[in-house]
């Protein structure tokens, strides 16, 4: 009887560990997907910003700034907010 109870406890413990391991693996996979997605969004934003600056197109640059965004060009005064950036 004691050995049966002990065996059941071991089986339950092992299955609980496997379930937790599976959950961690799924969570890690989801985290990697989110990080990859966020990195891609940042890359897209940076390329859009670079393209807009290279085109010297204010109408493409302004939507990429927040209302209190700061533009700090080399050798020129800093602009704060979309009106000054414009």
C-alpha positions as CSV (number, residue, x, y, z in Angstrom):
1,X,0.0,0.0,0.0
2,X,2.8,2.5,1.0
3,X,4.7,1.7,-2.2
4,X,1.5,2.3,-4.3
5,X,1.0,5.7,-2.7
6,X,4.6,6.6,-3.1
7,X,4.5,5.5,-6.8
8,X,1.4,7.6,-7.4
9,X,3.1,10.6,-5.7
10,X,6.1,10.3,-7.9
11,X,4.0,10.0,-11.1
12,X,2.0,13.1,-10.1
13,X,5.1,15.0,-9.4
14,X,6.7,14.1,-12.7
15,X,3.6,15.0,-14.7
16,X,3.3,18.3,-12.9
17,X,6.9,19.1,-13.8
18,X,6.3,18.2,-17.5
19,X,3.2,20.3,-17.7
20,X,5.1,23.3,-16.1
21,X,8.0,22.7,-18.6
22,X,5.6,22.7,-21.5
23,X,3.9,25.9,-20.3
24,X,7.3,27.6,-20.0
25,X,8.3,26.5,-23.5
26,X,5.1,27.9,-25.0
27,X,5.5,31.2,-23.0
28,X,9.1,31.5,-24.2
29,X,8.1,30.9,-27.9
30,X,5.4,33.5,-27.6
31,X,7.9,36.0,-26.0
32,X,10.3,35.4,-28.9
33,X,7.5,36.0,-31.4
34,X,6.5,39.3,-29.7
35,X,10.1,40.5,-29.5
36,X,10.6,39.7,-33.2
37,X,7.4,41.5,-34.1
38,X,8.4,44.6,-32.0
39,X,11.9,44.6,-33.5
40,X,10.4,44.5,-37.0
41,X,8.0,47.4,-36.1
42,X,11.0,49.5,-34.9
43,X,13.0,48.7,-38.0
44,X,10.0,49.7,-40.2
45,X,9.6,53.0,-38.3
46,X,13.3,53.8,-38.6
47,X,13.4,53.1,-42.3
48,X,10.2,55.2,-42.8
49,X,11.9,58.0,-40.9
50,X,15.1,57.7,-42.9
51,X,13.2,57.7,-46.2
52,X,11.2,60.7,-45.2
53,X,14.3,62.7,-44.2
54,X,16.2,61.7,-47.4
55,X,13.2,62.9,-49.4
56,X,13.1,66.1,-47.4
57,X,9.4,65.6,-47.2
58,X,7.9,67.3,-44.1
59,X,4.5,65.7,-44.7
60,X,6.1,62.3,-44.3
61,X,8.3,63.3,-41.3
62,X,5.7,64.9,-39.1
63,X,3.4,61.9,-38.6
64,X,6.4,60.0,-37.2
65,X,6.7,62.5,-34.3
66,X,4.6,62.8,-31.2
67,X,3.3,66.3,-30.3
68,X,6.2,66.8,-27.9
69,X,8.8,65.0,-30.1
70,X,12.3,66.5,-30.2
71,X,14.4,66.9,-33.4
72,X,18.1,67.4,-32.7
73,X,19.9,67.8,-36.0
74,X,23.7,68.2,-36.1
75,X,24.8,71.8,-36.4
76,X,21.3,73.2,-36.1
77,X,19.0,74.2,-33.2
78,X,16.9,71.7,-31.5
79,X,13.2,71.6,-32.4
80,X,10.6,70.6,-29.8
81,X,7.0,69.7,-30.9
82,X,5.6,69.2,-34.4
83,X,5.2,72.9,-35.0
84,X,8.9,73.6,-34.5
85,X,9.9,70.5,-36.4
86,X,7.7,71.7,-39.3
